[in-house]
Amino acid sequence: MIVMLALSLGACAQRLPSPNSAQGVIKSYFKSYGKKFENSDFGEHKIDEVEVSEIVELQHDIARATAYVSLDDGEIVYQVGATLVKKTFRWKMTSWENLGKAE
């Protein structure tokens, strides 16, 4: 009985991250990316805001989020495509694609 209940709860789990969750994961990723690559725009400027415009499911527990990442200087805004993978209790960003600077 308990095993069936646990399996049914797992089946009802959310298949896509919420926009707020995706925003937090992307912001956290680029914050650590900036520490690792100090000569990049993300290393030279702090992240001001992340705005998620679209989240699409690629397959079970894998999603793609399109987001605008604004840096603190106010002029640099990147459009990025981020691949998010569902881990045990959280979403993790595994890769990203630069879709260009937004105007």
Backbone bond lengths (Angstrom), bond angles and torsions (degrees), N, CA, C in turn:
res aa  C-N    CA-C-N  psi(-1)  N-CA   C-N-CA  omega(-1)  CA-C   N-CA-C  phi
1 M - - - 1.451 - - 1.542 111.09 -
2 I 1.311 116.90 -46.08 1.456 120.74 -179.10 1.526 110.56 -66.87
3 V 1.318 117.11 -37.29 1.461 120.85 179.13 1.526 109.98 -64.70
4 M 1.312 117.49 -41.70 1.473 120.92 179.02 1.523 110.58 -64.41
5 L 1.308 116.81 -39.23 1.462 120.98 178.42 1.530 110.67 -64.59
6 A 1.324 116.99 -43.40 1.463 120.95 178.98 1.522 111.07 -63.62
7 L 1.321 117.39 -41.22 1.464 120.61 178.51 1.521 111.78 -66.75
8 S 1.307 117.34 -37.22 1.467 119.47 179.74 1.522 111.50 -69.59
9 L 1.315 117.40 -34.67 1.466 120.11 176.69 1.515 110.77 -67.53
10 G 1.324 117.84 -37.67 1.459 121.49 177.40 1.510 112.25 -65.39
11 A 1.303 116.58 -33.79 1.461 120.91 179.80 1.521 111.70 -72.15
12 C 1.309 117.11 -24.55 1.462 120.95 -179.01 1.525 112.39 -89.77
13 A 1.307 117.08 0.17 1.461 120.59 -177.78 1.522 110.40 -62.98
14 Q 1.300 114.73 151.89 1.455 121.07 -178.51 1.522 110.42 -67.98
15 R 1.328 116.74 130.48 1.458 121.03 -175.90 1.518 112.82 -88.78
16 L 1.317 118.40 -15.99 1.462 122.18 178.00 1.522 109.15 -124.45
17 P 1.322 117.40 146.76 1.463 118.43 175.11 1.530 110.14 -71.53
18 S 1.304 116.16 149.76 1.462 119.25 174.24 1.526 108.24 -70.47
19 P 1.324 118.30 158.37 1.468 119.61 177.03 1.530 112.84 -56.56
20 N 1.332 117.21 -38.13 1.468 119.92 178.89 1.525 111.46 -66.94
21 S 1.330 116.49 -39.51 1.459 120.64 178.05 1.530 110.89 -65.64
22 A 1.322 116.97 -45.70 1.464 121.23 178.32 1.529 110.56 -61.93
23 Q 1.317 116.37 -40.38 1.466 121.01 179.03 1.523 110.53 -61.41
24 G 1.314 117.48 -44.61 1.465 121.15 179.60 1.516 112.68 -65.27
25 V 1.334 116.65 -40.72 1.465 120.80 179.87 1.527 110.34 -65.36
26 I 1.317 117.27 -44.09 1.465 121.45 -179.01 1.531 110.69 -66.37
27 K 1.319 116.71 -43.54 1.467 120.56 179.68 1.525 110.78 -62.92
28 S 1.309 116.96 -43.37 1.457 121.46 179.08 1.531 111.15 -63.70
29 Y 1.337 116.82 -41.12 1.457 121.48 -179.62 1.534 110.91 -62.17
30 F 1.323 116.65 -48.20 1.463 119.04 -177.63 1.522 112.51 -71.93
31 K 1.315 117.25 -24.66 1.460 120.23 174.46 1.529 109.58 -65.74
32 S 1.327 117.33 -45.80 1.468 119.80 177.85 1.530 111.26 -72.59
33 Y 1.323 117.69 -31.02 1.460 121.95 176.20 1.535 109.97 -62.38
34 G 1.321 116.55 -41.32 1.460 121.21 178.93 1.521 112.71 -64.46
35 K 1.334 117.27 -33.65 1.466 120.39 177.05 1.519 110.75 -70.28
36 K 1.326 116.43 -34.39 1.461 120.80 -178.26 1.531 111.82 -77.20
37 F 1.327 116.50 -39.46 1.464 122.02 -178.76 1.528 108.81 -116.79
38 E 1.317 115.58 82.39 1.464 121.54 -172.97 1.524 113.85 -67.75
39 N 1.325 118.85 -22.64 1.462 121.17 -179.62 1.519 113.13 -87.68
40 S 1.318 118.39 -0.48 1.463 121.15 177.77 1.531 109.34 -84.24
41 D 1.326 116.29 168.83 1.470 120.08 176.36 1.527 110.87 -59.77
42 F 1.331 117.14 -34.41 1.461 120.91 -179.77 1.521 111.70 -72.78
43 G 1.336 117.66 -23.92 1.451 121.38 176.67 1.513 112.63 -84.67
44 E 1.327 116.49 -32.25 1.461 120.84 -178.42 1.525 113.01 -83.48
45 H 1.320 117.31 -23.21 1.470 121.63 -178.92 1.519 109.42 -128.77
46 K 1.318 115.88 146.39 1.460 120.17 175.26 1.526 109.59 -79.16
47 I 1.314 115.46 155.25 1.458 120.70 177.93 1.521 108.22 -80.09
48 D 1.310 115.85 124.75 1.453 121.01 -179.37 1.521 110.94 -88.99
49 E 1.335 116.76 -48.99 1.459 120.04 -174.21 1.522 109.74 -154.21
50 V 1.325 115.67 147.01 1.460 122.62 172.87 1.525 107.10 -123.15
51 E 1.322 115.96 124.45 1.467 121.00 179.74 1.529 108.36 -119.17
52 V 1.319 116.10 113.48 1.454 121.64 -179.54 1.526 108.46 -84.36
53 S 1.341 116.57 124.33 1.455 120.11 -177.94 1.527 112.74 -101.74
54 E 1.332 117.35 -24.31 1.464 119.16 -177.33 1.528 109.90 -158.09
55 I 1.328 115.83 141.03 1.461 122.10 173.91 1.516 107.36 -130.45
56 V 1.337 116.05 125.45 1.457 121.79 -176.90 1.528 108.51 -127.41
57 E 1.329 116.69 136.45 1.464 120.54 176.55 1.525 109.44 -80.70
58 L 1.343 116.56 125.15 1.457 120.99 176.76 1.523 110.76 -88.31
59 Q 1.309 116.50 -43.38 1.456 123.65 172.22 1.513 106.51 -161.19
60 H 1.306 117.23 179.73 1.459 120.52 -176.99 1.530 110.75 -55.58
61 D 1.312 116.86 124.22 1.467 125.45 178.77 1.524 114.63 67.30
62 I 1.324 117.95 17.51 1.461 122.18 173.06 1.526 108.20 -132.91
63 A 1.324 115.94 127.59 1.460 120.68 -178.28 1.526 109.49 -132.93
64 R 1.323 114.55 158.78 1.470 121.41 175.88 1.513 107.72 -120.99
65 A 1.317 116.24 126.12 1.457 121.86 179.06 1.524 109.07 -113.88
66 T 1.318 115.58 133.71 1.459 121.57 172.85 1.522 106.40 -101.92
67 A 1.336 115.99 127.98 1.458 119.51 -174.58 1.524 110.59 -142.20
68 Y 1.322 114.69 157.66 1.458 122.74 172.97 1.526 107.09 -106.97
69 V 1.330 116.50 124.02 1.462 122.27 -179.13 1.521 107.59 -109.90
70 S 1.335 116.30 113.89 1.470 122.52 179.92 1.514 109.53 -97.72
71 L 1.317 115.70 134.10 1.458 120.51 177.65 1.521 109.41 -97.09
72 D 1.326 116.19 161.61 1.474 120.76 -169.82 1.516 115.65 -68.25
73 D 1.322 118.72 -13.22 1.469 118.40 178.91 1.529 111.37 -76.18
74 G 1.323 118.16 -11.69 1.450 122.24 175.63 1.510 115.82 86.87
75 E 1.310 117.97 -13.09 1.454 120.59 -176.80 1.524 113.43 -106.13
76 I 1.328 117.67 -26.10 1.454 120.78 -176.25 1.524 109.77 -96.53
77 V 1.332 115.93 119.70 1.457 122.59 176.07 1.520 107.39 -132.88
78 Y 1.320 115.89 120.42 1.461 121.13 178.19 1.515 109.84 -100.80
79 Q 1.331 115.72 142.89 1.455 120.93 168.57 1.526 105.61 -101.51
80 V 1.322 116.62 122.56 1.461 120.87 -176.80 1.526 110.50 -125.32
81 G 1.321 114.40 150.65 1.457 121.95 170.74 1.512 107.18 -109.03
82 A 1.324 117.98 120.35 1.463 122.55 -175.61 1.518 109.93 -114.93
83 T 1.326 116.12 134.67 1.452 121.57 175.39 1.518 108.06 -96.54
84 L 1.331 115.76 122.23 1.459 121.86 -177.53 1.528 108.93 -113.53
85 V 1.331 116.44 135.64 1.457 122.49 -179.54 1.518 108.39 -120.43
86 K 1.332 115.95 134.14 1.460 121.27 179.51 1.519 109.17 -78.16
87 K 1.328 116.13 120.06 1.460 122.20 173.69 1.523 107.48 -98.65
88 T 1.303 118.75 -169.19 1.458 122.11 -172.78 1.529 112.99 -53.92
89 F 1.308 118.33 -53.87 1.464 120.63 -177.35 1.512 113.35 -125.12
90 R 1.330 117.61 9.73 1.464 119.09 -175.82 1.522 110.11 -155.91
91 W 1.324 115.32 170.57 1.461 122.12 173.37 1.517 108.13 -98.75
92 K 1.328 116.64 146.04 1.459 122.08 179.67 1.520 108.74 -131.13
93 M 1.318 116.97 138.43 1.458 121.71 177.19 1.517 108.59 -86.76
94 T 1.334 117.03 123.14 1.459 120.20 -175.95 1.518 112.60 -105.03
95 S 1.313 118.03 -27.09 1.466 120.13 178.65 1.522 108.94 -156.63
96 W 1.328 114.43 164.32 1.466 118.94 177.49 1.519 108.99 -148.55
97 E 1.329 113.30 159.78 1.460 121.63 -178.93 1.519 107.64 -132.21
98 N 1.309 116.18 131.68 1.461 121.46 177.06 1.525 107.72 -80.43
99 L 1.320 116.52 115.35 1.460 121.52 178.86 1.523 111.70 -94.62
100 G 1.318 116.45 9.10 1.460 121.72 176.72 1.516 112.49 108.80
101 K 1.300 114.25 168.21 1.460 119.77 175.33 1.510 108.82 -82.46
102 A 1.319 115.79 131.90 1.462 121.21 178.76 1.521 108.76 -79.24
103 E 1.307 114.96 149.60 1.464 119.10 179.69 1.494 111.37 -111.35
